[in-house]
Each structure stands twice: as structure tokens, then as C-alpha cells.
Amino acid sequence: MTDYFKKSVLELHGYTSPPQREYRVKLNQNESPFDVPDPVKIELTAAARSLLWNRYPCNESPALMHRLAQRHAVEPEQILLGNGSNQLFQTLLAATLEPGDAVVYTPPTFSLYELYTRVYDGRLVHVMQPPGADYPLSEVLAAIKDHRPRLIYICSPNNPTGWEMDLDSLTRICQAAPGLVFFDEAYGEFCAQSAIPSLDKFENLLISRTFSKAFSMAGLRFGYFVGNAAVIAQLRKVNIPYNINIFTELAALRLLEHEKEMARGIEFIKKERDRVFAALQSMAGILVFPSAANFILMKGPAGLDLFQALKERGILVRDMTGYPLLSGYQRVSIGLAHENDIFLQTLEQIMHDNVEKR
Ligand SMILES: Cc1ncc(COP(=O)(O)O)c(C=O)c1O
């Protein structure tokens, strides 16, 4: 294979996707627990029949760009559309990284940042941010000074710790950064504030959003960047043409008409998150961290394999073992009320049995 592939690719493990179904309660991928309502699905599939499937879609869907620009009070040329936000992240790296360019980031965070940076032969410079800790601002500023990174990655709210960045820290980073500041708001709908208004102040700020979480569209793949027009124009040159298929375009436009109903779902998830957090906090032996997203990071007592114990009882959470600093940690997505109840009751039982055993 060494004749065929880059060294950085041969050394990679690649992304391993967690199990998709077969479980009583699936709380492992931070998806929305609400599927698109049936009447909307029926309407969308009927509308899809009248489209020409043999023709290319309209490149870069002007309708979607316009609608999203309205949503965020920016101009359409500040929007770049992607087949999921991950696809755009790859576009970003293809457009910016020369081999050996430094990238500053704060693990533990979303695993694809490291994976793709390696693919593009970037030089990863990490500053650790343990769960529950503040953003290591002065260390990141020092790393920026020392390494002059081409890119800085910030995930806020952060997957998997649930931490949310304050906008003053973001200001300091944008002022100090010589390159682009990639600010991933995949969970932006669940937290207090967005960084999008800061785009007016910082040319180098680039924000990523997705319809995979709050918009219930993980299966259809749609995400977008919001940035300054000059930055987006460069990325547009590298982005894959026709990356938004006609069905995704139809569905995203239709769901944007339903923002009010979606907002109710988001409010529900936030309330459930607070309820699940309070219940976990009151459980002896469970360590839990406040979250601004639709998931919660937690850890059970040493010697108890919580992931396995929950799995055996039909509940799938995300095992974070393997992530830096997170051996023995679990990330649990917020589900429907009865799913959260099953999770909490089962966990309580597991913890009770564990105490009895000792
Ligand atoms: C921080 C973060 N960014 C991006 C994504 C992926 O988004 P998409 O489905 O739009 O590719 C995820 C998905 O888990 C995520 O956690």
C-alpha cells in the first residue's frame, strides 16, 4: 500500500461509526429524538416525485442560501452549503492546510478534527481542556504566538464535554490568530449564544452549523458555514459542485418553514437535559458535567464498565474511552422523556447492584 497511499493515511485508524439501531434506547449519537413528522414526510416524498431526478440539482441552492442568510441576518454570499458539516470541514482543510501547517485545538473534542488534520498533513498542537475546566485561554494564546497556526479549532458547545465558550475569549482568540478560527456550532441551538454576530468584527472567524442535531436531519446530511464573504468565496472554489442533492434541498427548505415547531422541540430537549443532569448529579458514585448541548458527559465508579452494563440492558450510550483524558467516561444524548426515564432507572439499578456486589 505504501506505493499507493500517503504515509499519513496509512497510519490512520479511520472513523469507526457506532452501532445504529437494534437497541431499546439509542442515546449514542446526539441525534434529535424527534423524527420529521409523518405528514411532512408524505408531502416531501410527493414533492420529490415531481422533480427531475435525471438532471443535476441547481448548484449551491440559491434558495437555501437566501433562507439561511435571513435566518442569521447575514448576506447569502456569507453562506456555504455542505453535505453535512463534516464535508465542509474537509473543504476547509483542503483549501487552507499546507503540509506541516500548525493547527491549535483543545482536546478532548470532536474526533474528526484530528483525523482530517492528519489526512492533510497538518501539525496538531494541542492544549488540553479537561472536562469541567475553563478554556485554557492564556495557554492557547501562547500556542498561537509560538506556532502561528493556520487554523484554530473551537467546538462550542464542545462535543463531548458540553462546555460552552464565552464570546470574550473568542474575541481574544480571533484578535491573536494569524489564520482562520473555525468555530463549530453543531449544537448551537441548545446553548445560550451564537458567535455569528461576531462575524462583523472578525474577518478570520468561520462558523459551522448543521441540520443533523436540532433539525432532525442527520439521515439526509446537510450543514453549512457562515463566514465573511471573502473567506467563503475562497472556500467555494474548493467545495464539491452539486453536493446538495435535490431531496436534501427540498427537505431543508421545508423544515426551515417549521422553525417555530422546531423551537418547541429544542426547549423540550433543554428541559430534559436539566432534568437528566439533576438526576445524575444526585446519584452517588456518578461524576457528571454541566452541558450546553443535547448530551451529557458522565463517569461511573472505577471498576464498573457502565457502557457494557447499559448495553446489556438495551441502552446504547457513547463510550468515550479512547478519547484523551476520558477513559471510563460515557456521553449520553438526551432522548424522549420515556427514554431518559428508562436510562436513569436502569443506571440507578446498575449502581445499586454494584454497591451490593462490593
Ligand atoms: C462537533 C460536531 N461537529 C460536526 C458534527 C457532524 O455534523 P454533520 O452531521 O453536519 O456532518 C458532529 C456530529 O456529531 C459534531 O459533534
The ligand as an SDF file (V2000), in Angstrom:
LIG
                    3D

 16 16  0  0  0  0  0  0  0  0999 V2000
  -18.9540   18.9060   16.9380 C   0  0  0  0  0  0  0  0  0  0  0  0
  -19.5650   18.2670   15.7460 C   0  0  0  0  0  0  0  0  0  0  0  0
  -19.4130   18.8330   14.5490 N   0  0  0  0  0  0  0  0  0  0  0  0
  -19.9440   18.2810   13.4410 C   0  0  0  0  0  0  0  0  0  0  0  0
  -20.6610   17.1110   13.5180 C   0  0  0  0  0  0  0  0  0  0  0  0
  -21.1580   16.4520   12.2870 C   0  0  0  0  0  0  0  0  0  0  0  0
  -22.1420   17.1490   11.6910 O   0  0  0  0  0  0  0  0  0  0  0  0
  -22.7420   16.7180   10.2910 P   0  0  0  0  0  0  0  0  0  0  0  0
  -23.7280   15.6350   10.5560 O   0  0  0  0  0  0  0  0  0  0  0  0
  -23.3740   18.0080    9.8260 O   0  0  0  0  0  0  0  0  0  0  0  0
  -21.6420   16.3010    9.3660 O   0  0  0  0  0  0  0  0  0  0  0  0
  -20.8540   16.4910   14.7450 C   0  0  0  0  0  0  0  0  0  0  0  0
  -21.5970   15.2310   14.8180 C   0  0  0  0  0  0  0  0  0  0  0  0
  -21.6110   14.5150   15.7300 O   0  0  0  0  0  0  0  0  0  0  0  0
  -20.2900   17.0880   15.8830 C   0  0  0  0  0  0  0  0  0  0  0  0
  -20.4100   16.5180   17.0840 O   0  0  0  0  0  0  0  0  0  0  0  0
  1  2  1  0
  2  3  1  0
  2 15  2  0
  3  4  2  0
  4  5  1  0
  5  6  1  0
  5 12  2  0
  6  7  1  0
  7  8  1  0
  8  9  2  0
  8 10  1  0
  8 11  1  0
 12 13  1  0
 12 15  1  0
 13 14  2  0
 15 16  1  0
M  END
$$$$
